Amino acid sequence: MTQEERFDFLLKYLFAERGEFFALPDSHSERWRLFRSLVNIREPNAISAEFLEVQDAFLQEEIKERGITDGKDLLPIIDGVSLWRGDITTLKTNAIVNAANSQMLGCFAPCHACIDNAIHTYAGVQLRLECAKIMKEQGRPEPTGKAKLTLGYNLPCKYILHTVGPIVRGAVTEQNKKELADCYRSCLDLAAQNDIRSIAFCCISTGEFHFPNEEAAVIAIKAVSDWFAERQSKIAVVFNVFTERGYDIYKRLLKASI
């Protein structure tokens, strides 16, 4: 199958399982937006092996065309810690961190700009299925500051660490600060338990959960540094940012910590 043939198959399958029909747009960008919307709203129901085979080939080609950055090629700013600006779904490390919500099923809002949406979109529908299984077994929403491990599926990473950050309403509280630090510690603990040697952290809670960027970065760097000091771990850490402002904040704070 060509990439366009895969696209046609996936879109027709997703519409058919909903009992709907939609004239497929011609442009790649419009098709992508339609595909992303359909997988974003899809409930974690069983799906055919044929769909997964075509989807996996399609997504891996899409990610490859966008360009993959290998975390091993990044130069550390301080010992064991690197900084990278870009889309975390194109970063190759053992694990990446997803800023999840307490339901842990990904973002259901079509084409939403959050990292949870992007990670679930590019990983594939298997990720929501695995998360649903974990949450069914747990039987309750995921607490803030904890972490769960899943496979990365079609992403360049092998694993995804899902953590629920604190939601800031108004001024940042001491509880907010503690819970954010707990997110970083929980992810590192889980990484160590599973022999994960490199991990890329997104800027947890700074988007939809409204944690101020600079204050969150201070907490993130301190939590990781304290964890390293306590355990003498050799896990390589990448702080992943998406904006120039975020990059400037982390670069300044990391250099100041030397």
Sequence and secondary structure as in RCSB ss.txt:
>XXXX:A:sequence
MTQEERFDFLLKYLFAERGEFFALPDSHSERWRLFRSLVNIREPNAISAEFLEVQDAFLQEEIKERGITDGKDLL
PIIDGVSLWRGDITTLKTNAIVNAANSQMLGCFAPCHACIDNAIHTYAGVQLRLECAKIMKEQGRPEPTGKAKLT
LGYNLPCKYILHTVGPIVRGAVTEQNKKELADCYRSCLDLAAQNDIRSIAFCCISTGEFHFPNEEAAVIAIKAVS
DWFAERQSKIAVVFNVFTERGYDIYKRLLKASI
>XXXX:A:secstr
  HHHHHHHHHHHHHHHTT      SSHHHHHHHHHHHHHH  S    HHHHHHHHHHHHHHHHHH  EEGGGS 
 SBTTEEEEES GGGEESSEEEEEE TT S   STT SSHHHHHHHHH HHHHHHHHHHHHHH S   TT EEEE
E TTSSSSEEEEEE     SS  HHHHHHHHHHHHHHHHHHHHTT  EEEE  TTSSTT   HHHHHHHHHHHHH
HHHHHH    EEEEEESSHHHHHHHHHHHHHT 
